[in-house]
């Protein structure tokens, strides 16, 4: 995933809550070329804009390293994975921003996703009552889909 990170300005939109649904998608899969588990999260840019403005009472520019760090701290509190030994060390690879979406790239370096894992996917659920985060895990050519909401932010997955 290295080398695909592009950042652009995230301008505040007055229509942050104009769309009718609030959704995020997380895809988790093993990269056989690197031996790492890749995690790609996609969220609607308007929702991220509204969250950041609400939390910090100012506009954000996600091409600015300081603003990226603020968003990263929020994000890493809201998304985590644990196995029996504890929190898995997810590496922040970067993010890509365009007018419609914010895409966050993470990886579990040189490691497959454990068979038993607890996943917390609470990004935006603290801010948007109807936020639905869909998580797809692809292992051995099979994809399992799980749904996370405000009332179901953490799940134990076999």
C-alpha positions in Angstrom: 0.0 0.0 0.0 3.0 2.3 0.4 3.1 5.0 -2.3 -0.7 5.3 -2.9 -1.3 7.9 -0.3 -2.6 11.2 -1.7 -3.9 14.1 0.5 -6.0 17.0 -0.7 -7.8 19.8 1.1 -11.0 18.9 2.9 -13.2 22.0 2.7 -16.2 22.3 5.0 -19.5 21.7 3.3 -22.7 23.3 4.5 -24.5 20.2 3.3 -22.7 17.9 5.8 -25.9 16.3 6.9 -27.8 16.7 3.7 -27.5 13.1 2.5 -29.9 10.6 3.9 -27.6 7.8 5.1 -24.3 7.7 6.9 -22.1 4.7 6.0 -18.5 3.6 6.2 -16.9 0.5 4.6 -13.9 -1.3 6.0 -12.1 -4.0 3.9 -9.6 -6.3 5.5 -7.5 -8.8 3.5 -4.1 -10.4 3.4 -1.7 -9.1 0.8 0.2 -12.2 -0.4 3.0 -10.1 -1.8 3.9 -8.3 1.4 2.6 -10.9 4.0 0.7 -8.1 5.7 -3.0 -7.7 6.5 -4.3 -4.6 4.8 -7.1 -2.5 6.2 -8.9 0.1 4.0 -11.6 2.3 5.5 -13.8 4.5 3.3 -16.1 7.2 4.8 -18.2 10.0 3.3 -16.2 13.2 3.3 -19.1 15.3 4.4 -19.5 13.1 7.5 -15.8 13.4 8.4 -15.9 17.2 7.8 -18.9 17.6 10.1 -17.4 15.4 12.8 -14.1 17.4 12.9 -15.8 20.7 12.9 -18.1 19.6 15.7 -15.3 18.2 17.8 -12.8 21.1 17.4 -15.0 24.1 16.3 -12.9 24.8 13.3 -12.3 23.8 9.6 -9.8 21.1 8.9 -7.4 20.6 6.0 -6.5 16.9 5.8 -3.5 17.8 3.6 -2.0 19.5 6.7 0.2 17.1 8.8 -1.1 18.6 12.1 -4.7 18.2 11.0 -4.0 14.6 9.9 -2.5 13.9 13.3 -5.7 15.2 15.0 -7.9 13.0 12.8 -5.6 10.0 13.3 -5.8 10.3 17.1 -9.6 10.3 16.8 -9.6 7.4 14.3 -7.3 5.2 16.3 -9.5 5.5 19.4 -12.5 4.5 17.3 -11.0 1.5 15.4 -8.9 -1.2 17.0 -8.4 -4.9 16.8 -7.5 -7.3 19.7 -6.5 -10.9 19.9 -6.0 -13.0 23.1 -2.7 -11.2 23.8 -4.1 -7.7 23.5 -4.2 -4.8 21.1 -2.9 -5.6 17.7 -0.2 -3.1 16.4 -1.9 -1.5 13.5 0.3 0.7 11.4 -1.1 3.9 10.0 -0.1 3.9 6.3 -1.9 7.2 5.4 -5.1 8.6 3.9 -6.5 9.8 0.7 -9.1 12.5 0.5 -11.3 13.6 -2.4 -14.5 15.6 -2.5 -16.6 12.5 -1.8 -14.6 10.3 0.5 -11.9 9.9 3.1 -10.0 6.7 2.8 -7.8 5.5 5.6 -5.1 2.9 5.0 -3.7 0.7 7.8 -1.9 -2.6 8.0 -1.0 -5.3 10.4 2.6 -5.7 9.2 4.0 -9.1 8.3 1.1 -10.8 10.0 -2.2 -12.6 9.1 -5.3 -11.6 10.9 -5.7 -13.9 13.9 -8.4 -16.5 13.8 -10.0 -15.1 16.9 -10.2 -11.3 16.9 -12.2 -8.6 18.6 -12.8 -5.6 16.4 -14.0 -2.2 17.5 -15.4 -0.2 14.5 -16.9 2.9 16.1 -15.8 5.6 13.7 -18.5 8.3 13.4 -20.9 6.3 15.6 -20.3 8.7 18.4 -21.3 11.6 16.2 -24.0 10.3 13.8 -26.9 8.4 15.4 -27.6 6.4 12.2 -24.0 5.7 11.2 -23.6 2.1 9.8 -20.1 0.7 9.3 -19.8 -2.4 7.2 -16.7 -4.5 7.6 -15.7 -7.1 5.1 -13.0 -9.6 5.9 -11.6 -11.7 3.1 -9.8 -14.9 4.0 -8.9 -17.7 1.6 -11.1 -16.2 -1.1 -14.2 -16.0 1.1 -15.6 -12.7 2.4 -17.5 -12.3 5.6 -19.5 -9.2 6.2 -20.2 -7.6 9.6 -22.2 -4.5 10.5 -21.3 -2.1 13.3 -23.6 0.6 14.6 -23.9 2.9 17.6 -25.4 0.1 19.6 -23.0 -2.6 18.3 -19.5 -1.0 18.1 -17.5 -4.1 19.0 -17.7 -7.7 17.8 -15.8 -10.9 18.5 -15.1 -12.6 15.2 -14.0 -16.2 14.8 
